[in-house]
Amino acid sequence: MLADRRRQRPGEAGSAAAACPVPARCERFALTLADWLAHCEQLHPKTIDMTLDRVAAVRDRLELRFSVPVISVAGTNGKGSSCAMLEAVALQAGYRVGVYIKPHLVHFEERCRINGAMVSAESLLPHFEAVEAARQGVTLTWFEFTTLAIMRALAAAPLDLVILEVGMGGRLDAVNAVDADCALITSIALDHTEFLGSDREAIAFEKAGIMRPAKPVIVSDPVPPAALQARADAVGADLWLLGRDYNFQGDKLQWAWRGRQQRFNGLAYPALRGANQLINAAGALAVFEAMRERLPINAQAVRNGLAMVELPGRFQVIAGQPALVLDVAHNPQSVAALANNLDQMGYFPQTHAVFGAMRDKDLSTMLAHIAPLVDHWHLADLPAARAAGASELAVAVGAASLGRAVSMTLHPDPETALQAAAAAADPADRIVVFGSFYTVGGVLKNGLPRLSARHLGPGPV
């Protein structure tokens, strides 16, 4: 009856998904989460429709509200890491925490965590049903529908804190239908320019839409666009800037943080790797100082939380022979950070890249940052209409290599590309998988790969 029960993402629905009937007409059948996601694909003619009106209308019908503090997190890069750090520290402080984070790598349920654990698909079903009942007469996009369902799940849970990651924008993002008690804006860079604007100031204006009057807003971008200050002044938000209201310093062994009134010294580096993670951690600690009257934390919670924080696919280094690096970097700024992190890893005779990306990204600038570090490219097709084909990527890689001799092979998917890279690599080499959440998710769909070079073992498992 319901032919397509596979996991889908926005823009991925095919003819089988289009055949999925409206759930209201199938009450005698048990609908799965996959059925609901396929249904959501059909509701709106656009994948992205930038407005809050429809979401606000359904929110009100659902009587959706939170009785606990809410932190919203917007920005171009660093949102996921910042959410994970906020969650980890709050959990170590003894709080019950719910998180909405996106996008997922493998399973949709990754988007909703309660007390550090991914929710079950079954637990989300009543909330999809409630949104469907409340939205009658209102067309929601896939993202809007699923956001409302997850926020309703979090609002119904016994929690002390809710952390909501904003989507690509801010002002017109579905998450912004909720008035947060504190906002965190991470780094601002050029991405999704067709929707958000062509420069950092225009994009910052959109991100600044999550600010609220008299509420704290933490900015962790080291060079914040002027639009953030202007918006804070206009709405009367309490703006915290890195370097003015809070700062950090450290050496290769430990670091220290200071805010307006609090200080934390002798901190170990966050468990998340990468040079930019101290900036993210500093922003997270500023959030806790701004919220200290409602969410007090101590130094031990900070130390334990940052030491234990996990987030797959953010400069995730997996030991093996060869070593494997997974990073969802998919715009010029994040790929530049990835290249810097790779450069600081130490010596590897050869670097093999598994790369898949969206066609609408700035591929030439992305690749210019990392091409000098890569010796062998394994280019993958991705299961998304927006994705560049492997042959298109080969043209971009060739141009970015500037005449340098590199090998390139084309593959139908990231998993096949990783298998080929592992077969070609020597034990001392490294493989980096990057370019999109689809790329990293594609190599994780059967579990965490453990690599052994061709003469050491059977390959990725």
C-alpha positions as CSV (number, residue, x, y, z in Angstrom):
1,M,0.0,0.0,0.0
2,L,2.7,2.5,1.0
3,A,5.4,1.6,-1.5
4,D,8.2,3.9,-0.4
5,R,9.3,3.5,3.3
6,R,12.9,4.5,2.8
7,R,14.5,7.5,4.6
8,Q,14.1,10.7,2.6
9,R,15.5,14.2,2.8
10,P,14.2,17.5,1.3
11,G,14.2,17.4,-2.5
12,E,14.8,13.7,-2.6
13,A,11.3,12.4,-3.1
14,G,10.8,10.3,-6.3
15,S,7.9,8.8,-8.0
16,A,7.4,6.2,-5.3
17,A,7.2,8.8,-2.6
18,A,4.8,10.8,-4.8
19,A,2.5,7.8,-4.7
20,C,2.3,7.8,-0.9
21,P,-1.3,8.7,0.1
22,V,-2.2,11.5,2.5
23,P,-2.1,10.0,6.0
24,A,-5.6,11.3,6.8
25,R,-7.0,8.9,4.2
26,C,-5.1,5.9,5.6
27,E,-6.3,5.8,9.2
28,R,-6.6,2.0,9.2
29,F,-2.9,1.6,8.4
30,A,-0.1,2.2,10.8
31,L,2.1,4.9,9.4
32,T,5.8,4.8,9.9
33,L,8.2,7.8,10.2
34,A,9.3,7.1,6.6
35,D,5.6,7.4,5.5
36,W,5.3,10.8,7.2
37,L,8.5,12.1,5.8
38,A,7.4,11.0,2.3
39,H,4.0,12.7,2.9
40,C,5.7,16.0,4.0
41,E,7.6,16.0,0.7
42,Q,4.4,16.4,-1.2
43,L,2.7,19.2,0.7
44,H,4.4,22.3,-0.8
45,P,5.5,23.0,-4.3
46,K,8.7,24.6,-3.0
47,T,11.5,22.9,-1.0
48,I,12.2,26.3,0.6
49,D,9.6,29.0,1.1
50,M,10.9,31.9,3.2
51,T,8.1,33.1,5.4
52,L,7.0,32.6,9.0
53,D,3.3,33.1,8.5
54,R,2.3,29.5,7.9
55,V,4.5,28.1,10.7
56,A,3.1,30.7,13.1
57,A,-0.4,29.8,12.2
58,V,0.1,26.1,12.9
59,R,2.1,26.9,16.0
60,D,-0.9,28.7,17.4
61,R,-3.3,26.0,16.5
62,L,-1.0,23.5,18.3
63,E,-0.7,25.8,21.2
64,L,3.0,25.1,21.0
65,R,5.0,26.8,23.7
66,F,7.9,26.1,26.0
67,S,7.8,26.4,29.8
68,V,11.6,26.1,30.2
69,P,14.5,28.3,28.9
70,V,15.1,28.1,25.1
71,I,18.4,28.8,23.4
72,S,18.3,29.4,19.6
73,V,21.6,28.9,17.6
74,A,22.0,30.5,14.2
75,G,25.0,31.1,11.9
76,T,26.7,29.7,8.8
77,N,29.3,27.4,10.4
78,G,29.7,26.1,13.9
79,K,26.1,25.8,14.8
80,G,26.1,22.0,15.3
81,S,29.3,22.1,17.4
82,S,28.0,24.9,19.5
83,C,24.7,23.1,20.1
84,A,26.6,19.9,21.1
85,M,28.8,21.8,23.6
86,L,25.8,23.6,25.1
87,E,24.1,20.2,25.5
88,A,27.1,18.4,26.9
89,V,27.8,21.1,29.6
90,A,24.2,21.4,30.6
91,L,23.9,17.6,30.9
92,Q,27.0,17.5,33.1
93,A,25.4,20.3,35.2
94,G,22.5,17.9,35.9
95,Y,19.9,19.5,33.6
96,R,17.4,17.6,31.5
97,V,18.2,18.8,27.9
98,G,16.4,18.6,24.6
99,V,18.1,19.5,21.4
100,Y,16.9,20.0,17.8
101,I,19.9,19.8,15.5
102,K,20.2,19.4,11.7
103,P,20.6,18.1,9.2
104,H,20.9,14.4,10.0
105,L,23.7,12.2,8.6
106,V,21.9,8.8,8.4
107,H,18.7,8.7,10.4
108,F,16.1,11.5,10.6
109,E,15.8,10.8,14.4
110,E,19.3,12.2,14.8
111,R,17.6,15.6,14.6
112,C,16.0,15.3,18.0
113,R,17.9,14.3,21.2
114,I,16.5,14.1,24.7
115,N,19.0,13.8,27.6
116,G,21.8,13.0,25.1
117,A,20.0,10.2,23.3
118,M,18.4,10.2,19.9
119,V,14.7,9.8,20.1
120,S,12.9,6.8,18.6
121,A,11.0,7.0,15.4
122,E,7.9,5.8,17.2
123,S,8.0,8.6,19.7
124,L,7.8,11.2,17.0
125,L,4.7,9.7,15.3
126,P,2.0,11.4,17.6
127,H,3.6,14.8,16.9
128,F,3.5,14.3,13.1
129,E,-0.1,13.4,13.5
130,A,-0.8,16.5,15.6
131,V,0.9,18.8,13.0
132,E,-1.1,17.1,10.2
133,A,-4.4,17.7,12.1
134,A,-3.5,21.3,12.9
135,R,-2.2,22.4,9.5
136,Q,-5.4,21.7,7.5
137,G,-5.7,24.5,5.0
138,V,-2.1,25.5,5.4
139,T,0.7,24.2,3.1
140,L,4.0,23.5,5.0
141,T,7.3,22.7,3.5
142,W,9.1,19.5,4.6
143,F,11.4,21.5,6.9
144,E,8.5,23.5,8.4
145,F,6.4,20.4,9.1
146,T,9.2,18.4,10.6
147,T,10.4,21.3,12.7
148,L,7.0,21.8,14.2
149,A,6.7,18.1,14.9
150,I,10.1,18.0,16.7
151,M,9.5,21.2,18.6
152,R,6.2,19.8,19.8
153,A,8.0,16.6,20.9
154,L,10.5,18.7,22.9
155,A,7.7,20.9,24.4
156,A,6.0,17.8,25.7
157,A,9.1,16.3,27.3
158,P,10.0,16.9,31.0
159,L,13.0,19.1,30.3
160,D,15.0,21.9,32.0
161,L,16.5,23.4,28.8
162,V,15.7,23.3,25.0
163,I,18.4,24.1,22.4
164,L,17.1,24.8,18.9
165,E,19.4,25.0,15.9
166,V,18.2,27.4,13.3
167,G,18.2,26.3,9.6
168,M,20.0,28.2,6.9
169,G,18.6,31.6,7.8
170,G,17.1,33.1,10.9
171,R,14.6,35.9,10.4
172,L,12.2,33.7,8.3
173,D,13.3,30.3,9.6
174,A,10.7,28.0,11.1
175,V,12.6,27.8,14.4
176,N,12.2,31.6,14.7
177,A,8.5,31.0,15.4
178,V,9.6,30.4,19.0
179,D,10.8,33.3,21.1
180,A,14.1,32.1,22.6
181,D,15.4,33.3,25.9
182,C,18.9,33.6,24.6
183,A,20.3,33.6,21.0
184,L,23.7,32.4,19.9
185,I,25.0,33.5,16.4
186,T,28.1,31.7,15.2
187,S,30.4,32.5,12.3
188,I,28.8,34.4,9.3
189,A,30.0,33.3,5.8
190,L,28.8,33.2,2.3
191,D,26.4,30.3,1.8
192,H,22.8,30.0,0.5
193,T,23.3,33.4,-1.1
194,E,20.3,32.9,-3.4
195,F,18.1,33.1,-0.3
196,L,20.1,35.1,2.2
197,G,22.0,37.7,0.2
198,S,25.3,38.1,-1.6
199,D,27.5,39.5,1.2
200,R,28.2,38.9,4.9
201,E,26.2,42.0,5.9
202,A,23.0,40.8,4.1
203,I,23.4,37.3,5.5
204,A,24.1,38.7,9.1
205,F,20.8,40.7,8.8
206,E,18.9,37.4,8.2
207,K,20.7,35.6,11.0
208,A,20.0,38.5,13.4
209,G,16.3,38.0,13.0
210,I,16.5,35.6,16.0
211,M,17.3,38.5,18.4
212,R,14.6,39.4,20.9
213,P,14.1,42.6,22.9
214,A,15.9,42.7,26.3
215,K,17.2,39.1,25.7
216,P,20.9,38.3,25.5
217,V,22.4,37.4,22.1
218,I,25.9,36.0,22.0
219,V,28.0,36.5,18.8
220,S,31.0,34.1,18.4
221,D,32.1,35.4,15.0
222,P,35.5,37.0,15.6
223,V,34.8,39.7,13.0
224,P,31.1,40.3,13.3
225,P,29.3,42.1,10.5
226,A,27.9,45.6,11.5
227,A,24.4,44.4,10.8
228,L,24.4,42.4,14.0
229,Q,25.1,45.4,16.2
230,A,22.6,47.5,14.2
231,R,19.9,44.9,14.7
232,A,20.6,44.5,18.4
233,D,20.3,48.3,18.8
234,A,17.1,48.3,16.8
235,V,15.3,45.7,18.9
236,G,17.0,46.4,22.2
237,A,18.8,43.1,22.5
238,D,21.7,42.6,24.9
239,L,24.6,41.9,22.5
240,W,27.6,40.0,23.7
241,L,30.7,40.3,21.4
242,L,33.8,38.1,21.4
243,G,36.7,40.2,22.4
244,R,34.5,42.8,24.2
245,D,32.1,41.0,26.5
246,Y,33.9,37.7,26.7
247,N,37.2,36.3,25.5
248,F,39.5,33.3,25.8
249,Q,43.3,32.6,25.7
250,G,45.4,29.5,25.9
251,D,48.4,27.5,24.9
252,K,48.8,24.0,23.5
253,L,48.0,22.5,26.9
254,Q,45.0,24.3,28.3
255,W,42.9,27.4,27.9
256,A,41.0,30.0,30.0
257,W,37.7,31.9,29.5
258,R,36.5,35.1,30.9
259,G,33.1,36.8,30.6
260,R,31.5,39.9,32.1
261,Q,31.6,38.5,35.6
262,Q,32.6,34.8,35.4
263,R,36.0,33.2,34.7
264,F,37.0,29.6,34.0
265,N,40.7,28.7,34.1
266,G,42.7,25.5,33.5
267,L,40.3,24.1,30.9
268,A,41.2,21.2,28.7
269,Y,40.6,21.6,25.0
270,P,37.2,20.5,23.7
271,A,36.9,16.9,22.6
272,L,35.7,18.2,19.2
273,R,38.7,18.6,17.0
274,G,39.7,21.7,15.0
275,A,41.2,25.1,15.6
276,N,37.8,26.8,15.4
277,Q,36.3,24.8,18.3
278,L,37.7,27.1,21.0
279,I,35.7,29.9,19.4
280,N,32.6,27.8,19.5
281,A,33.3,26.7,23.1
282,A,33.8,30.4,24.1
283,G,30.4,31.3,22.7
284,A,28.8,28.4,24.5
285,L,30.2,29.5,27.8
286,A,29.0,33.1,27.2
287,V,25.5,31.7,26.8
288,F,25.7,30.1,30.2
289,E,26.9,33.2,31.8
290,A,24.1,35.2,30.2
291,M,21.6,32.6,31.5
292,R,23.3,32.0,34.8
293,E,20.3,33.1,36.9
294,R,18.1,30.4,35.4
295,L,20.8,27.8,34.4
296,P,23.8,28.1,36.8
297,I,26.7,25.8,36.0
298,N,30.0,25.2,37.7
299,A,33.6,24.7,36.5
300,Q,33.4,20.9,36.8
301,A,30.4,20.8,34.5
302,V,32.3,22.9,32.0
303,R,35.4,20.7,32.1
304,N,33.5,17.4,31.9
305,G,31.0,18.6,29.3
306,L,33.7,19.9,26.9
307,A,35.8,16.8,27.5
308,M,32.9,14.5,26.6
309,V,31.2,16.3,23.8
310,E,30.6,14.4,20.6
311,L,29.3,15.3,17.2
312,P,29.9,13.0,14.2
313,G,31.2,14.5,11.0
314,R,32.9,17.6,12.4
315,F,36.6,17.0,11.7
316,Q,36.0,13.5,13.1
317,V,39.3,11.6,13.0
318,I,38.9,7.8,13.0
319,A,42.1,5.8,13.8
320,G,43.1,3.2,11.3
321,Q,45.5,2.4,8.5
322,P,45.0,4.6,6.7
323,A,43.5,7.3,9.0
324,L,40.0,8.5,8.1
325,V,38.8,12.1,8.5
326,L,35.0,12.9,8.2
327,D,34.0,16.5,7.8
328,V,30.7,17.9,6.6
329,A,32.4,21.1,5.4
330,H,30.4,22.4,2.4
331,N,31.2,26.0,1.9
332,P,34.4,28.0,1.4
333,Q,34.8,29.0,5.1
334,S,34.3,25.6,6.5
335,V,36.5,23.9,3.8
336,A,39.2,26.5,4.6
337,A,39.0,25.5,8.2
338,L,39.1,21.8,7.2
339,A,42.3,22.4,5.1
340,N,43.9,24.2,8.1
341,N,43.1,21.3,10.4
342,L,44.4,18.8,7.9
343,D,47.6,20.8,7.5
344,Q,48.2,20.6,11.3
345,M,47.6,16.8,11.6
346,G,51.2,15.9,10.8
347,Y,52.9,14.1,7.9
348,F,51.0,11.7,5.7
349,P,52.6,10.5,2.5
350,Q,49.4,10.8,0.4
351,T,46.0,12.3,1.0
352,H,43.0,10.7,-0.7
353,A,39.8,12.7,-0.8
354,V,36.2,11.4,-1.1
355,F,34.3,14.4,-2.3
356,G,30.6,15.0,-3.2
357,A,28.9,18.4,-3.2
358,M,25.9,20.4,-4.2
359,R,25.9,22.1,-7.6
360,D,24.9,25.5,-6.1
361,K,28.0,25.7,-3.8
362,D,31.0,27.9,-4.6
363,L,33.0,24.9,-5.8
364,S,35.9,26.7,-7.2
365,T,36.6,28.6,-3.9
366,M,36.0,25.6,-1.8
367,L,38.4,23.5,-3.8
368,A,41.1,26.2,-4.0
369,H,41.5,25.9,-0.2
370,I,42.0,22.2,-0.1
371,A,43.3,21.1,-3.6
372,P,47.0,21.6,-2.7
373,L,46.7,19.0,0.1
374,V,45.0,16.2,-2.0
375,D,46.9,13.7,-4.2
376,H,44.0,11.4,-5.2
377,W,40.4,12.3,-5.7
378,H,37.4,9.9,-5.5
379,L,34.4,11.9,-6.7
380,A,31.0,10.7,-5.9
381,D,27.4,11.2,-7.1
382,L,25.0,12.1,-4.3
383,P,21.3,11.2,-4.0
384,A,19.9,14.7,-4.3
385,A,18.6,16.7,-7.2
386,R,20.9,19.7,-6.3
387,A,24.0,17.6,-6.3
388,A,26.7,18.0,-8.8
389,G,27.5,14.8,-10.7
390,A,30.9,13.2,-10.3
391,S,31.9,14.3,-13.8
392,E,31.0,17.9,-13.0
393,L,33.2,17.7,-9.9
394,A,36.0,16.4,-12.0
395,V,36.0,19.5,-14.1
396,A,36.1,21.7,-10.9
397,V,38.9,19.7,-9.3
398,G,40.9,19.9,-12.5
399,A,40.6,23.6,-12.6
400,A,41.5,24.0,-8.9
401,S,44.6,21.8,-9.2
402,L,46.2,24.4,-11.4
403,G,48.1,21.9,-13.6
404,R,49.3,19.8,-10.6
405,A,49.1,16.1,-11.5
406,V,46.4,14.4,-9.4
407,S,44.4,11.3,-10.0
408,M,40.6,11.3,-10.2
409,T,38.1,8.5,-10.3
410,L,34.4,8.7,-10.5
411,H,31.9,6.7,-8.3
412,P,28.1,6.3,-8.1
413,D,28.0,7.0,-4.3
414,P,30.2,7.9,-1.4
415,E,30.4,4.4,0.1
416,T,31.8,3.0,-3.2
417,A,34.2,5.9,-3.4
418,L,35.5,5.2,0.1
419,Q,36.0,1.5,-0.7
420,A,38.1,2.5,-3.7
421,A,40.1,5.0,-1.7
422,A,40.8,2.5,1.0
423,A,41.9,-0.1,-1.7
424,A,44.3,2.5,-3.2
425,A,45.8,3.9,0.0
426,D,48.9,2.8,1.8
427,P,48.7,2.2,5.6
428,A,50.4,5.6,6.4
429,D,48.1,7.6,4.1
430,R,44.9,9.4,5.1
431,I,41.5,9.7,3.6
432,V,39.3,12.7,4.0
433,V,35.6,12.6,3.3
434,F,33.9,16.0,2.8
435,G,31.7,18.3,0.8
436,S,28.2,17.6,2.1
437,F,26.2,16.0,4.8
438,Y,25.2,13.6,2.1
439,T,28.8,12.7,1.5
440,V,29.6,11.9,5.1
441,G,26.2,10.3,5.7
442,G,26.8,8.1,2.7
443,V,29.9,6.5,4.3
444,L,28.3,6.2,7.7
445,K,25.0,4.6,6.6
446,N,26.3,1.1,7.5
447,G,28.1,2.1,10.6
448,L,31.4,3.8,11.4
449,P,34.1,2.7,8.9
450,R,37.3,1.1,10.2
451,L,39.9,1.0,7.6
452,S,42.9,-1.3,7.0
453,A,45.1,-0.9,3.9
454,R,44.9,-3.5,1.2
455,H,47.8,-5.6,2.4
456,L,46.8,-5.4,6.1
457,G,43.2,-6.6,6.1
458,P,39.9,-6.8,4.2
459,G,39.3,-3.0,3.9
460,P,36.4,-0.9,5.3
461,V,34.0,-2.6,7.5
